[in-house]
Amino acid sequence: MARNKGLMSENLKEEIAKELGVYEQVKHEGWGSVSSKDCGSMVAKAIEIANRKA
């Protein structure tokens, strides 16, 4: 089964990463360096933003 890539725009991911304080890490080391805890926090924040817009 193909994975759905790009469910969250790069701009949104960067905005959330900045808000959570992991953007510099992403900028220097890439998305693969972000901890699973921080990724979970990013998903939770994206859901919160989506719910506000709905």
mmCIF entry with sequence, helices, sheets and N, C-alpha, C, O atoms, coordinates in Angstrom:
data_MODEL
# 
_entry.id   MODEL 
# 
_entity.id                         1 
_entity.type                       polymer 
_entity.pdbx_number_of_molecules   1 
# 
_entity_poly.entity_id                      1 
_entity_poly.type                           'polypeptide(L)' 
_entity_poly.nstd_linkage                   no 
_entity_poly.nstd_monomer                   no 
_entity_poly.pdbx_seq_one_letter_code       MARNKGLMSENLKEEIAKELGVYEQVKHEGWGSVSSKDCGSMVAKAIEIANRKA 
_entity_poly.pdbx_seq_one_letter_code_can   MARNKGLMSENLKEEIAKELGVYEQVKHEGWGSVSSKDCGSMVAKAIEIANRKA 
_entity_poly.pdbx_strand_id                 A 
# 
loop_
_entity_poly_seq.entity_id 
_entity_poly_seq.num 
_entity_poly_seq.mon_id 
_entity_poly_seq.hetero 
1 1  MET n 
1 2  ALA n 
1 3  ARG n 
1 4  ASN n 
1 5  LYS n 
1 6  GLY n 
1 7  LEU n 
1 8  MET n 
1 9  SER n 
1 10 GLU n 
1 11 ASN n 
1 12 LEU n 
1 13 LYS n 
1 14 GLU n 
1 15 GLU n 
1 16 ILE n 
1 17 ALA n 
1 18 LYS n 
1 19 GLU n 
1 20 LEU n 
1 21 GLY n 
1 22 VAL n 
1 23 TYR n 
1 24 GLU n 
1 25 GLN n 
1 26 VAL n 
1 27 LYS n 
1 28 HIS n 
1 29 GLU n 
1 30 GLY n 
1 31 TRP n 
1 32 GLY n 
1 33 SER n 
1 34 VAL n 
1 35 SER n 
1 36 SER n 
1 37 LYS n 
1 38 ASP n 
1 39 CYS n 
1 40 GLY n 
1 41 SER n 
1 42 MET n 
1 43 VAL n 
1 44 ALA n 
1 45 LYS n 
1 46 ALA n 
1 47 ILE n 
1 48 GLU n 
1 49 ILE n 
1 50 ALA n 
1 51 ASN n 
1 52 ARG n 
1 53 LYS n 
1 54 ALA n 
# 
_struct_asym.id          A 
_struct_asym.entity_id   1 
# 
loop_
_struct_conf.conf_type_id 
_struct_conf.id 
_struct_conf.pdbx_PDB_helix_id 
_struct_conf.beg_label_comp_id 
_struct_conf.beg_label_asym_id 
_struct_conf.beg_label_seq_id 
_struct_conf.pdbx_beg_PDB_ins_code 
_struct_conf.end_label_comp_id 
_struct_conf.end_label_asym_id 
_struct_conf.end_label_seq_id 
_struct_conf.pdbx_end_PDB_ins_code 
_struct_conf.beg_auth_comp_id 
_struct_conf.beg_auth_asym_id 
_struct_conf.beg_auth_seq_id 
_struct_conf.end_auth_comp_id 
_struct_conf.end_auth_asym_id 
_struct_conf.end_auth_seq_id 
_struct_conf.pdbx_PDB_helix_class 
_struct_conf.details 
_struct_conf.pdbx_PDB_helix_length 
HELX_P HELX_P1 AA1 GLU A 10 ? LEU A 20 ? GLU A 10 LEU A 20 1 ? 11 
HELX_P HELX_P2 AA2 TYR A 23 ? GLU A 29 ? TYR A 23 GLU A 29 1 ? 7  
HELX_P HELX_P3 AA3 TRP A 31 ? SER A 33 ? TRP A 31 SER A 33 5 ? 3  
HELX_P HELX_P4 AA4 SER A 36 ? LYS A 53 ? SER A 36 LYS A 53 1 ? 18 
# 
_struct_conf_type.id          HELX_P 
_struct_conf_type.criteria    ? 
_struct_conf_type.reference   ? 
# 
loop_
_atom_site.group_PDB 
_atom_site.id 
_atom_site.type_symbol 
_atom_site.label_atom_id 
_atom_site.label_alt_id 
_atom_site.label_comp_id 
_atom_site.label_asym_id 
_atom_site.label_entity_id 
_atom_site.label_seq_id 
_atom_site.pdbx_PDB_ins_code 
_atom_site.Cartn_x 
_atom_site.Cartn_y 
_atom_site.Cartn_z 
_atom_site.occupancy 
_atom_site.B_iso_or_equiv 
_atom_site.pdbx_formal_charge 
_atom_site.auth_seq_id 
_atom_site.auth_comp_id 
_atom_site.auth_asym_id 
_atom_site.auth_atom_id 
_atom_site.pdbx_PDB_model_num 
ATOM 1   N N  . MET A 1 1  ? 0.847   -1.175 0.000  1.00 0.00 ? 1  MET A N  1 
ATOM 2   C CA . MET A 1 1  ? 0.000   0.000  0.000  1.00 0.00 ? 1  MET A CA 1 
ATOM 3   C C  . MET A 1 1  ? 0.894   1.240  0.000  1.00 0.00 ? 1  MET A C  1 
ATOM 4   O O  . MET A 1 1  ? 1.872   1.311  0.744  1.00 0.00 ? 1  MET A O  1 
ATOM 5   N N  . ALA A 1 2  ? 0.552   2.198  -0.829 1.00 0.00 ? 2  ALA A N  1 
ATOM 6   C CA . ALA A 1 2  ? 1.331   3.432  -0.926 1.00 0.00 ? 2  ALA A CA 1 
ATOM 7   C C  . ALA A 1 2  ? 1.061   4.317  0.289  1.00 0.00 ? 2  ALA A C  1 
ATOM 8   O O  . ALA A 1 2  ? -0.058  4.393  0.797  1.00 0.00 ? 2  ALA A O  1 
ATOM 9   N N  . ARG A 1 3  ? 2.113   4.976  0.731  1.00 0.00 ? 3  ARG A N  1 
ATOM 10  C CA . ARG A 1 3  ? 1.955   5.903  1.845  1.00 0.00 ? 3  ARG A CA 1 
ATOM 11  C C  . ARG A 1 3  ? 1.461   7.235  1.320  1.00 0.00 ? 3  ARG A C  1 
ATOM 12  O O  . ARG A 1 3  ? 1.837   7.666  0.230  1.00 0.00 ? 3  ARG A O  1 
ATOM 13  N N  . ASN A 1 4  ? 0.623   7.877  2.099  1.00 0.00 ? 4  ASN A N  1 
ATOM 14  C CA . ASN A 1 4  ? 0.134   9.212  1.738  1.00 0.00 ? 4  ASN A CA 1 
ATOM 15  C C  . ASN A 1 4  ? 1.157   10.234 2.178  1.00 0.00 ? 4  ASN A C  1 
ATOM 16  O O  . ASN A 1 4  ? 1.262   10.544 3.365  1.00 0.00 ? 4  ASN A O  1 
ATOM 17  N N  . LYS A 1 5  ? 1.905   10.755 1.239  1.00 0.00 ? 5  LYS A N  1 
ATOM 18  C CA . LYS A 1 5  ? 2.889   11.784 1.557  1.00 0.00 ? 5  LYS A CA 1 
ATOM 19  C C  . LYS A 1 5  ? 2.262   13.155 1.373  1.00 0.00 ? 5  LYS A C  1 
ATOM 20  O O  . LYS A 1 5  ? 1.361   13.338 0.555  1.00 0.00 ? 5  LYS A O  1 
ATOM 21  N N  . GLY A 1 6  ? 2.743   14.094 2.132  1.00 0.00 ? 6  GLY A N  1 
ATOM 22  C CA . GLY A 1 6  ? 2.294   15.460 1.960  1.00 0.00 ? 6  GLY A CA 1 
ATOM 23  C C  . GLY A 1 6  ? 0.935   15.758 2.549  1.00 0.00 ? 6  GLY A C  1 
ATOM 24  O O  . GLY A 1 6  ? 0.240   16.652 2.068  1.00 0.00 ? 6  GLY A O  1 
ATOM 25  N N  . LEU A 1 7  ? 0.538   15.032 3.579  1.00 0.00 ? 7  LEU A N  1 
ATOM 26  C CA . LEU A 1 7  ? -0.743  15.324 4.210  1.00 0.00 ? 7  LEU A CA 1 
ATOM 27  C C  . LEU A 1 7  ? -0.718  16.679 4.908  1.00 0.00 ? 7  LEU A C  1 
ATOM 28  O O  . LEU A 1 7  ? -1.741  17.351 5.029  1.00 0.00 ? 7  LEU A O  1 
ATOM 29  N N  . MET A 1 8  ? 0.459   17.061 5.360  1.00 0.00 ? 8  MET A N  1 
ATOM 30  C CA . MET A 1 8  ? 0.629   18.350 6.014  1.00 0.00 ? 8  MET A CA 1 
ATOM 31  C C  . MET A 1 8  ? 1.605   19.154 5.149  1.00 0.00 ? 8  MET A C  1 
ATOM 32  O O  . MET A 1 8  ? 2.673   18.653 4.798  1.00 0.00 ? 8  MET A O  1 
ATOM 33  N N  . SER A 1 9  ? 1.255   20.371 4.810  1.00 0.00 ? 9  SER A N  1 
ATOM 34  C CA . SER A 1 9  ? 2.127   21.185 3.954  1.00 0.00 ? 9  SER A CA 1 
ATOM 35  C C  . SER A 1 9  ? 3.449   21.476 4.666  1.00 0.00 ? 9  SER A C  1 
ATOM 36  O O  . SER A 1 9  ? 3.525   21.503 5.894  1.00 0.00 ? 9  SER A O  1 
ATOM 37  N N  . GLU A 1 10 ? 4.472   21.690 3.866  1.00 0.00 ? 10 GLU A N  1 
ATOM 38  C CA . GLU A 1 10 ? 5.789   22.040 4.426  1.00 0.00 ? 10 GLU A CA 1 
ATOM 39  C C  . GLU A 1 10 ? 5.694   23.314 5.254  1.00 0.00 ? 10 GLU A C  1 
ATOM 40  O O  . GLU A 1 10 ? 6.323   23.421 6.307  1.00 0.00 ? 10 GLU A O  1 
ATOM 41  N N  . ASN A 1 11 ? 4.918   24.270 4.785  1.00 0.00 ? 11 ASN A N  1 
ATOM 42  C CA . ASN A 1 11 ? 4.777   25.539 5.524  1.00 0.00 ? 11 ASN A CA 1 
ATOM 43  C C  . ASN A 1 11 ? 4.170   25.306 6.900  1.00 0.00 ? 11 ASN A C  1 
ATOM 44  O O  . ASN A 1 11 ? 4.627   25.880 7.888  1.00 0.00 ? 11 ASN A O  1 
ATOM 45  N N  . LEU A 1 12 ? 3.145   24.467 6.965  1.00 0.00 ? 12 LEU A N  1 
ATOM 46  C CA . LEU A 1 12 ? 2.507   24.183 8.242  1.00 0.00 ? 12 LEU A CA 1 
ATOM 47  C C  . LEU A 1 12 ? 3.469   23.443 9.163  1.00 0.00 ? 12 LEU A C  1 
ATOM 48  O O  . LEU A 1 12 ? 3.562   23.758 10.349 1.00 0.00 ? 12 LEU A O  1 
ATOM 49  N N  . LYS A 1 13 ? 4.183   22.462 8.620  1.00 0.00 ? 13 LYS A N  1 
ATOM 50  C CA . LYS A 1 13 ? 5.150   21.726 9.436  1.00 0.00 ? 13 LYS A CA 1 
ATOM 51  C C  . LYS A 1 13 ? 6.213   22.663 9.996  1.00 0.00 ? 13 LYS A C  1 
ATOM 52  O O  . LYS A 1 13 ? 6.571   22.565 11.170 1.00 0.00 ? 13 LYS A O  1 
ATOM 53  N N  . GLU A 1 14 ? 6.716   23.564 9.168  1.00 0.00 ? 14 GLU A N  1 
ATOM 54  C CA . GLU A 1 14 ? 7.735   24.508 9.628  1.00 0.00 ? 14 GLU A CA 1 
ATOM 55  C C  . GLU A 1 14 ? 7.179   25.459 10.674 1.00 0.00 ? 14 GLU A C  1 
ATOM 56  O O  . GLU A 1 14 ? 7.852   25.760 11.660 1.00 0.00 ? 14 GLU A O  1 
ATOM 57  N N  . GLU A 1 15 ? 5.957   25.932 10.467 1.00 0.00 ? 15 GLU A N  1 
ATOM 58  C CA . GLU A 1 15 ? 5.319   26.830 11.438 1.00 0.00 ? 15 GLU A CA 1 
ATOM 59  C C  . GLU A 1 15 ? 5.180   26.148 12.802 1.00 0.00 ? 15 GLU A C  1 
ATOM 60  O O  . GLU A 1 15 ? 5.489   26.741 13.836 1.00 0.00 ? 15 GLU A O  1 
ATOM 61  N N  . ILE A 1 16 ? 4.718   24.912 12.790 1.00 0.00 ? 16 ILE A N  1 
ATOM 62  C CA . ILE A 1 16 ? 4.542   24.174 14.043 1.00 0.00 ? 16 ILE A CA 1 
ATOM 63  C C  . ILE A 1 16 ? 5.888   23.866 14.679 1.00 0.00 ? 16 ILE A C  1 
ATOM 64  O O  . ILE A 1 16 ? 6.033   23.965 15.897 1.00 0.00 ? 16 ILE A O  1 
ATOM 65  N N  . ALA A 1 17 ? 6.874   23.494 13.870 1.00 0.00 ? 17 ALA A N  1 
ATOM 66  C CA . ALA A 1 17 ? 8.217   23.214 14.398 1.00 0.00 ? 17 ALA A CA 1 
ATOM 67  C C  . ALA A 1 17 ? 8.798   24.445 15.083 1.00 0.00 ? 17 ALA A C  1 
ATOM 68  O O  . ALA A 1 17 ? 9.432   24.337 16.132 1.00 0.00 ? 17 ALA A O  1 
ATOM 69  N N  . LYS A 1 18 ? 8.580   25.615 14.488 1.00 0.00 ? 18 LYS A N  1 
ATOM 70  C CA . LYS A 1 18 ? 9.057   26.858 15.108 1.00 0.00 ? 18 LYS A CA 1 
ATOM 71  C C  . LYS A 1 18 ? 8.358   27.086 16.435 1.00 0.00 ? 18 LYS A C  1 
ATOM 72  O O  . LYS A 1 18 ? 8.990   27.453 17.426 1.00 0.00 ? 18 LYS A O  1 
ATOM 73  N N  . GLU A 1 19 ? 7.045   26.865 16.450 1.00 0.00 ? 19 GLU A N  1 
ATOM 74  C CA . GLU A 1 19 ? 6.261   27.077 17.673 1.00 0.00 ? 19 GLU A CA 1 
ATOM 75  C C  . GLU A 1 19 ? 6.707   26.139 18.792 1.00 0.00 ? 19 GLU A C  1 
ATOM 76  O O  . GLU A 1 19 ? 6.716   26.519 19.963 1.00 0.00 ? 19 GLU A O  1 
ATOM 77  N N  . LEU A 1 20 ? 7.076   24.909 18.424 1.00 0.00 ? 20 LEU A N  1 
ATOM 78  C CA . LEU A 1 20 ? 7.484   23.920 19.429 1.00 0.00 ? 20 LEU A CA 1 
ATOM 79  C C  . LEU A 1 20 ? 8.979   23.957 19.727 1.00 0.00 ? 20 LEU A C  1 
ATOM 80  O O  . LEU A 1 20 ? 9.458   23.215 20.585 1.00 0.00 ? 20 LEU A O  1 
ATOM 81  N N  . GLY A 1 21 ? 9.718   24.817 19.025 1.00 0.00 ? 21 GLY A N  1 
ATOM 82  C CA . GLY A 1 21 ? 11.136  24.984 19.308 1.00 0.00 ? 21 GLY A CA 1 
ATOM 83  C C  . GLY A 1 21 ? 12.049  23.921 18.711 1.00 0.00 ? 21 GLY A C  1 
ATOM 84  O O  . GLY A 1 21 ? 13.157  23.715 19.207 1.00 0.00 ? 21 GLY A O  1 
ATOM 85  N N  . VAL A 1 22 ? 11.603  23.240 17.654 1.00 0.00 ? 22 VAL A N  1 
ATOM 86  C CA . VAL A 1 22 ? 12.462  22.223 17.033 1.00 0.00 ? 22 VAL A CA 1 
ATOM 87  C C  . VAL A 1 22 ? 12.878  22.603 15.617 1.00 0.00 ? 22 VAL A C  1 
ATOM 88  O O  . VAL A 1 22 ? 13.511  21.805 14.925 1.00 0.00 ? 22 VAL A O  1 
ATOM 89  N N  . TYR A 1 23 ? 12.535  23.794 15.183 1.00 0.00 ? 23 TYR A N  1 
ATOM 90  C CA . TYR A 1 23 ? 12.818  24.187 13.799 1.00 0.00 ? 23 TYR A CA 1 
ATOM 91  C C  . TYR A 1 23 ? 14.315  24.232 13.498 1.00 0.00 ? 23 TYR A C  1 
ATOM 92  O O  . TYR A 1 23 ? 14.740  23.775 12.437 1.00 0.00 ? 23 TYR A O  1 
ATOM 93  N N  . GLU A 1 24 ? 15.109  24.766 14.398 1.00 0.00 ? 24 GLU A N  1 
ATOM 94  C CA . GLU A 1 24 ? 16.557  24.834 14.147 1.00 0.00 ? 24 GLU A CA 1 
ATOM 95  C C  . GLU A 1 24 ? 17.140  23.433 13.963 1.00 0.00 ? 24 GLU A C  1 
ATOM 96  O O  . GLU A 1 24 ? 18.009  23.222 13.118 1.00 0.00 ? 24 GLU A O  1 
ATOM 97  N N  . GLN A 1 25 ? 16.661  22.488 14.752 1.00 0.00 ? 25 GLN A N  1 
ATOM 98  C CA . GLN A 1 25 ? 17.097  21.092 14.625 1.00 0.00 ? 25 GLN A CA 1 
ATOM 99  C C  . GLN A 1 25 ? 16.716  20.551 13.244 1.00 0.00 ? 25 GLN A C  1 
ATOM 100 O O  . GLN A 1 25 ? 17.525  19.896 12.586 1.00 0.00 ? 25 GLN A O  1 
ATOM 101 N N  . VAL A 1 26 ? 15.501  20.824 12.814 1.00 0.00 ? 26 VAL A N  1 
ATOM 102 C CA . VAL A 1 26 ? 15.036  20.383 11.495 1.00 0.00 ? 26 VAL A CA 1 
ATOM 103 C C  . VAL A 1 26 ? 15.882  21.027 10.405 1.00 0.00 ? 26 VAL A C  1 
ATOM 104 O O  . VAL A 1 26 ? 16.288  20.364 9.451  1.00 0.00 ? 26 VAL A O  1 
ATOM 105 N N  . LYS A 1 27 ? 16.140  22.305 10.551 1.00 0.00 ? 27 LYS A N  1 
ATOM 106 C CA . LYS A 1 27 ? 16.899  23.053 9.551  1.00 0.00 ? 27 LYS A CA 1 
ATOM 107 C C  . LYS A 1 27 ? 18.310  22.484 9.385  1.00 0.00 ? 27 LYS A C  1 
ATOM 108 O O  . LYS A 1 27 ? 18.821  22.408 8.267  1.00 0.00 ? 27 LYS A O  1 
ATOM 109 N N  . HIS A 1 28 ? 18.930  22.089 10.481 1.00 0.00 ? 28 HIS A N  1 
ATOM 110 C CA . HIS A 1 28 ? 20.309  21.616 10.431 1.00 0.00 ? 28 HIS A CA 1 
ATOM 111 C C  . HIS A 1 28 ? 20.435  20.113 10.212 1.00 0.00 ? 28 HIS A C  1 
ATOM 112 O O  . HIS A 1 28 ? 21.385  19.661 9.573  1.00 0.00 ? 28 HIS A O  1 
ATOM 113 N N  . GLU A 1 29 ? 19.491  19.335 10.734 1.00 0.00 ? 29 GLU A N  1 
ATOM 114 C CA . GLU A 1 29 ? 19.624  17.885 10.712 1.00 0.00 ? 29 GLU A CA 1 
ATOM 115 C C  . GLU A 1 29 ? 18.529  17.169 9.931  1.00 0.00 ? 29 GLU A C  1 
ATOM 116 O O  . GLU A 1 29 ? 18.637  15.966 9.693  1.00 0.00 ? 29 GLU A O  1 
ATOM 117 N N  . GLY A 1 30 ? 17.482  17.879 9.529  1.00 0.00 ? 30 GLY A N  1 
ATOM 118 C CA . GLY A 1 30 ? 16.393  17.276 8.773  1.00 0.00 ? 30 GLY A CA 1 
ATOM 119 C C  . GLY A 1 30 ? 15.292  16.738 9.677  1.00 0.00 ? 30 GLY A C  1 
ATOM 120 O O  . GLY A 1 30 ? 15.446  16.648 10.895 1.00 0.00 ? 30 GLY A O  1 
ATOM 121 N N  . TRP A 1 31 ? 14.161  16.380 9.037  1.00 0.00 ? 31 TRP A N  1 
ATOM 122 C CA . TRP A 1 31 ? 12.998  15.909 9.776  1.00 0.00 ? 31 TRP A CA 1 
ATOM 123 C C  . TRP A 1 31 ? 13.263  14.601 10.493 1.00 0.00 ? 31 TRP A C  1 
ATOM 124 O O  . TRP A 1 31 ? 12.635  14.327 11.517 1.00 0.00 ? 31 TRP A O  1 
ATOM 125 N N  . GLY A 1 32 ? 14.173  13.786 9.986  1.00 0.00 ? 32 GLY A N  1 
ATOM 126 C CA . GLY A 1 32 ? 14.467  12.494 10.602 1.00 0.00 ? 32 GLY A CA 1 
ATOM 127 C C  . GLY A 1 32 ? 15.092  12.610 11.985 1.00 0.00 ? 32 GLY A C  1 
ATOM 128 O O  . GLY A 1 32 ? 15.122  11.634 12.734 1.00 0.00 ? 32 GLY A O  1 
ATOM 129 N N  . SER A 1 33 ? 15.588  13.781 12.330 1.00 0.00 ? 33 SER A N  1 
ATOM 130 C CA . SER A 1 33 ? 16.227  13.974 13.631 1.00 0.00 ? 33 SER A CA 1 
ATOM 131 C C  . SER A 1 33 ? 15.242  14.357 14.731 1.00 0.00 ? 33 SER A C  1 
ATOM 132 O O  . SER A 1 33 ? 15.612  14.414 15.904 1.00 0.00 ? 33 SER A O  1 
ATOM 133 N N  . VAL A 1 34 ? 14.002  14.617 14.364 1.00 0.00 ? 34 VAL A N  1 
ATOM 134 C CA . VAL A 1 34 ? 12.994  15.030 15.340 1.00 0.00 ? 34 VAL A CA 1 
ATOM 135 C C  . VAL A 1 34 ? 12.508  13.799 16.104 1.00 0.00 ? 34 VAL A C  1 
ATOM 136 O O  . VAL A 1 34 ? 12.186  12.776 15.499 1.00 0.00 ? 34 VAL A O  1 
ATOM 137 N N  . SER A 1 35 ? 12.458  13.899 17.414 1.00 0.00 ? 35 SER A N  1 
ATOM 138 C CA . SER A 1 35 ? 12.041  12.761 18.240 1.00 0.00 ? 35 SER A CA 1 
ATOM 139 C C  . SER A 1 35 ? 10.581  12.402 17.998 1.00 0.00 ? 35 SER A C  1 
ATOM 140 O O  . SER A 1 35 ? 9.791   13.231 17.544 1.00 0.00 ? 35 SER A O  1 
ATOM 141 N N  . SER A 1 36 ? 10.240  11.175 18.301 1.00 0.00 ? 36 SER A N  1 
ATOM 142 C CA . SER A 1 36 ? 8.851   10.740 18.123 1.00 0.00 ? 36 SER A CA 1 
ATOM 143 C C  . SER A 1 36 ? 7.923   11.531 19.042 1.00 0.00 ? 36 SER A C  1 
ATOM 144 O O  . SER A 1 36 ? 6.773   11.789 18.687 1.00 0.00 ? 36 SER A O  1 
ATOM 145 N N  . LYS A 1 37 ? 8.409   11.915 20.209 1.00 0.00 ? 37 LYS A N  1 
ATOM 146 C CA . LYS A 1 37 ? 7.610   12.730 21.124 1.00 0.00 ? 37 LYS A CA 1 
ATOM 147 C C  . LYS A 1 37 ? 7.289   14.079 20.483 1.00 0.00 ? 37 LYS A C  1 
ATOM 148 O O  . LYS A 1 37 ? 6.148   14.540 20.533 1.00 0.00 ? 37 LYS A O  1 
ATOM 149 N N  . ASP A 1 38 ? 8.297   14.708 19.882 1.00 0.00 ? 38 ASP A N  1 
ATOM 150 C CA . ASP A 1 38 ? 8.076   15.994 19.234 1.00 0.00 ? 38 ASP A CA 1 
ATOM 151 C C  . ASP A 1 38 ? 7.182   15.846 18.000 1.00 0.00 ? 38 ASP A C  1 
ATOM 152 O O  . ASP A 1 38 ? 6.361   16.719 17.718 1.00 0.00 ? 38 ASP A O  1 
ATOM 153 N N  . CYS A 1 39 ? 7.343   14.737 17.264 1.00 0.00 ? 39 CYS A N  1 
ATOM 154 C CA . CYS A 1 39 ? 6.465   14.488 16.116 1.00 0.00 ? 39 CYS A CA 1 
ATOM 155 C C  . CYS A 1 39 ? 5.021   14.350 16.578 1.00 0.00 ? 39 CYS A C  1 
ATOM 156 O O  . CYS A 1 39 ? 4.108   14.872 15.938 1.00 0.00 ? 39 CYS A O  1 
ATOM 157 N N  . GLY A 1 40 ? 4.815   13.654 17.679 1.00 0.00 ? 40 GLY A N  1 
ATOM 158 C CA . GLY A 1 40 ? 3.468   13.523 18.236 1.00 0.00 ? 40 GLY A CA 1 
ATOM 159 C C  . GLY A 1 40 ? 2.901   14.861 18.631 1.00 0.00 ? 40 GLY A C  1 
ATOM 160 O O  . GLY A 1 40 ? 1.717   15.126 18.423 1.00 0.00 ? 40 GLY A O  1 
ATOM 161 N N  . SER A 1 41 ? 3.741   15.712 19.203 1.00 0.00 ? 41 SER A N  1 
ATOM 162 C CA . SER A 1 41 ? 3.296   17.053 19.578 1.00 0.00 ? 41 SER A CA 1 
ATOM 163 C C  . SER A 1 41 ? 2.925   17.869 18.342 1.00 0.00 ? 41 SER A C  1 
ATOM 164 O O  . SER A 1 41 ? 1.976   18.653 18.367 1.00 0.00 ? 41 SER A O  1 
ATOM 165 N N  . MET A 1 42 ? 3.680   17.676 17.264 1.00 0.00 ? 42 MET A N  1 
ATOM 166 C CA . MET A 1 42 ? 3.388   18.376 16.020 1.00 0.00 ? 42 MET A CA 1 
ATOM 167 C C  . MET A 1 42 ? 2.045   17.929 15.448 1.00 0.00 ? 42 MET A C  1 
ATOM 168 O O  . MET A 1 42 ? 1.262   18.755 14.979 1.00 0.00 ? 42 MET A O  1 
ATOM 169 N N  . VAL A 1 43 ? 1.779   16.639 15.486 1.00 0.00 ? 43 VAL A N  1 
ATOM 170 C CA . VAL A 1 43 ? 0.506   16.111 14.985 1.00 0.00 ? 43 VAL A CA 1 
ATOM 171 C C  . VAL A 1 43 ? -0.648  16.661 15.825 1.00 0.00 ? 43 VAL A C  1 
ATOM 172 O O  . VAL A 1 43 ? -1.670  17.085 15.285 1.00 0.00 ? 43 VAL A O  1 
ATOM 173 N N  . ALA A 1 44 ? -0.478  16.651 17.144 1.00 0.00 ? 44 ALA A N  1 
ATOM 174 C CA . ALA A 1 44 ? -1.527  17.163 18.025 1.00 0.00 ? 44 ALA A CA 1 
ATOM 175 C C  . ALA A 1 44 ? -1.801  18.638 17.724 1.00 0.00 ? 44 ALA A C  1 
ATOM 176 O O  . ALA A 1 44 ? -2.955  19.068 17.700 1.00 0.00 ? 44 ALA A O  1 
ATOM 177 N N  . LYS A 1 45 ? -0.742  19.406 17.495 1.00 0.00 ? 45 LYS A N  1 
ATOM 178 C CA . LYS A 1 45 ? -0.897  20.831 17.187 1.00 0.00 ? 45 LYS A CA 1 
ATOM 179 C C  . LYS A 1 45 ? -1.593  21.020 15.849 1.00 0.00 ? 45 LYS A C  1 
ATOM 180 O O  . LYS A 1 45 ? -2.439  21.903 15.714 1.00 0.00 ? 45 LYS A O  1 
ATOM 181 N N  . ALA A 1 46 ? -1.246  20.194 14.847 1.00 0.00 ? 46 ALA A N  1 
ATOM 182 C CA . ALA A 1 46 ? -1.881  20.279 13.530 1.00 0.00 ? 46 ALA A CA 1 
ATOM 183 C C  . ALA A 1 46 ? -3.367  19.969 13.630 1.00 0.00 ? 46 ALA A C  1 
ATOM 184 O O  . ALA A 1 46 ? -4.184  20.616 12.975 1.00 0.00 ? 46 ALA A O  1 
ATOM 185 N N  . ILE A 1 47 ? -3.719  18.991 14.441 1.00 0.00 ? 47 ILE A N  1 
ATOM 186 C CA . ILE A 1 47 ? -5.128  18.652 14.646 1.00 0.00 ? 47 ILE A CA 1 
ATOM 187 C C  . ILE A 1 47 ? -5.855  19.806 15.317 1.00 0.00 ? 47 ILE A C  1 
ATOM 188 O O  . ILE A 1 47 ? -6.978  20.143 14.942 1.00 0.00 ? 47 ILE A O  1 
ATOM 189 N N  . GLU A 1 48 ? -5.217  20.406 16.304 1.00 0.00 ? 48 GLU A N  1 
ATOM 190 C CA . GLU A 1 48 ? -5.806  21.553 16.991 1.00 0.00 ? 48 GLU A CA 1 
ATOM 191 C C  . GLU A 1 48 ? -6.069  22.692 15.999 1.00 0.00 ? 48 GLU A C  1 
ATOM 192 O O  . GLU A 1 48 ? -7.132  23.311 16.032 1.00 0.00 ? 48 GLU A O  1 
ATOM 193 N N  . ILE A 1 49 ? -5.114  22.961 15.130 1.00 0.00 ? 49 ILE A N  1 
ATOM 194 C CA . ILE A 1 49 ? -5.267  24.031 14.126 1.00 0.00 ? 49 ILE A CA 1 
ATOM 195 C C  . ILE A 1 49 ? -6.393  23.680 13.158 1.00 0.00 ? 49 ILE A C  1 
ATOM 196 O O  . ILE A 1 49 ? -7.208  24.540 12.822 1.00 0.00 ? 49 ILE A O  1 
ATOM 197 N N  . ALA A 1 50 ? -6.448  22.437 12.711 1.00 0.00 ? 50 ALA A N  1 
ATOM 198 C CA . ALA A 1 50 ? -7.492  21.992 11.776 1.00 0.00 ? 50 ALA A CA 1 
ATOM 199 C C  . ALA A 1 50 ? -8.873  22.128 12.404 1.00 0.00 ? 50 ALA A C  1 
ATOM 200 O O  . ALA A 1 50 ? -9.825  22.544 11.745 1.00 0.00 ? 50 ALA A O  1 
ATOM 201 N N  . ASN A 1 51 ? -8.975  21.772 13.687 1.00 0.00 ? 51 ASN A N  1 
ATOM 202 C CA . ASN A 1 51 ? -10.274 21.866 14.370 1.00 0.00 ? 51 ASN A CA 1 
ATOM 203 C C  . ASN A 1 51 ? -10.721 23.313 14.523 1.00 0.00 ? 51 ASN A C  1 
ATOM 204 O O  . ASN A 1 51 ? -11.917 23.602 14.484 1.00 0.00 ? 51 ASN A O  1 
ATOM 205 N N  . ARG A 1 52 ? -9.769  24.219 14.698 1.00 0.00 ? 52 ARG A N  1 
ATOM 206 C CA . ARG A 1 52 ? -10.118 25.636 14.811 1.00 0.00 ? 52 ARG A CA 1 
ATOM 207 C C  . ARG A 1 52 ? -10.649 26.182 13.491 1.00 0.00 ? 52 ARG A C  1 
ATOM 208 O O  . ARG A 1 52 ? -11.518 27.054 13.476 1.00 0.00 ? 52 ARG A O  1 
ATOM 209 N N  . LYS A 1 53 ? -10.121 25.664 12.379 1.00 0.00 ? 53 LYS A N  1 
ATOM 210 C CA . LYS A 1 53 ? -10.523 26.146 11.059 1.00 0.00 ? 53 LYS A CA 1 
ATOM 211 C C  . LYS A 1 53 ? -11.801 25.497 10.571 1.00 0.00 ? 53 LYS A C  1 
ATOM 212 O O  . LYS A 1 53 ? -12.434 25.992 9.638  1.00 0.00 ? 53 LYS A O  1 
ATOM 213 N N  . ALA A 1 54 ? -12.191 24.382 11.199 1.00 0.00 ? 54 ALA A N  1 
ATOM 214 C CA . ALA A 1 54 ? -13.390 23.653 10.737 1.00 0.00 ? 54 ALA A CA 1 
ATOM 215 C C  . ALA A 1 54 ? -14.666 24.288 11.228 1.00 0.00 ? 54 ALA A C  1 
ATOM 216 O O  . ALA A 1 54 ? -15.755 23.797 10.928 1.00 0.00 ? 54 ALA A O  1 
# 
